[in-house]
Amino acid sequence: MPQKTAFIYHPDYLKHDAGPEHPERPDRLRASLAALQQSDVWEQLIRLDPTPASVEQIAYAHNSGYSEHIFVFFRLIFGDDTPARVRRMRG
């Protein structure tokens, strides 16, 4: 049986804007998405909604200190008003 490819996307991805010259910008994502939707590949994809990853799932791809690094980073930016999503990750 041929393997399928998953396509995971959410409109919130367009909120990630690293600047007009950076490759990770909303216009590039919009153009890529439009081209993909107009291609023959689009109908072959399994489209999935993203879900938050647990700390255990993050550990599959990153070393054990990575999650703690992210928590410290958010605390430096947001102080004690760490976003609820990050607090939930921490358990």
C-alpha positions in Angstrom: 0.0 0.0 0.0 1.4 3.4 -0.9 2.2 5.7 2.0 0.4 9.0 2.3 1.8 12.4 3.3 0.2 14.4 6.0 -0.3 18.2 5.6 -0.6 20.1 8.8 -1.7 23.7 8.6 -3.5 26.4 10.6 -4.2 30.0 9.6 -2.3 31.1 12.8 0.8 30.1 11.0 0.4 33.3 9.0 1.0 35.2 12.2 4.7 34.1 12.3 6.5 37.0 10.6 10.3 37.2 10.9 10.5 40.3 8.7 10.1 41.1 5.0 13.5 39.6 3.9 13.3 36.4 6.0 12.1 33.3 4.2 9.6 32.5 7.0 7.1 35.2 6.1 3.3 35.1 5.6 3.4 36.0 1.9 5.7 33.1 1.1 3.4 30.7 3.1 0.3 32.0 1.2 2.0 31.5 -2.1 3.2 28.0 -1.2 -0.2 27.0 0.0 -1.9 28.4 -3.1 0.5 26.5 -5.4 0.0 23.3 -3.5 -3.8 23.6 -3.6 -3.7 24.1 -7.4 -1.4 21.1 -7.9 -2.3 17.4 -8.4 -0.6 16.6 -5.1 -3.3 18.5 -3.0 -5.9 15.7 -3.3 -3.3 13.1 -2.3 -2.5 14.7 1.0 -4.0 13.8 4.3 -4.9 17.2 5.8 -4.7 17.3 9.6 -5.3 20.1 12.2 -2.3 20.8 14.4 -2.4 20.0 18.1 -0.1 21.1 20.9 2.8 18.7 21.5 3.4 17.4 25.0 6.8 17.6 26.7 7.1 13.9 26.1 6.5 14.3 22.4 9.0 17.1 22.1 11.5 14.9 23.7 11.3 12.5 20.7 13.0 15.0 18.6 15.0 17.2 21.0 17.3 16.6 23.9 16.0 16.7 27.5 17.0 20.3 28.1 15.2 21.8 25.1 11.8 22.0 26.8 13.3 23.7 29.9 15.1 26.1 27.5 11.8 27.1 25.9 10.2 27.7 29.3 13.1 29.9 30.4 12.9 31.8 27.1 9.2 32.5 27.5 9.7 33.6 31.1 12.4 36.1 30.0 10.1 37.6 27.4 6.8 37.5 29.3 8.0 37.5 32.9 5.6 35.8 35.3 2.8 36.4 32.9 3.8 33.3 30.9 1.2 32.4 28.2 -1.4 29.9 29.3 -0.4 27.5 26.6 3.1 27.3 27.9 1.9 26.9 31.5 -0.3 24.0 30.4 2.7 22.3 28.8 4.6 22.5 32.0 1.8 20.7 33.8 
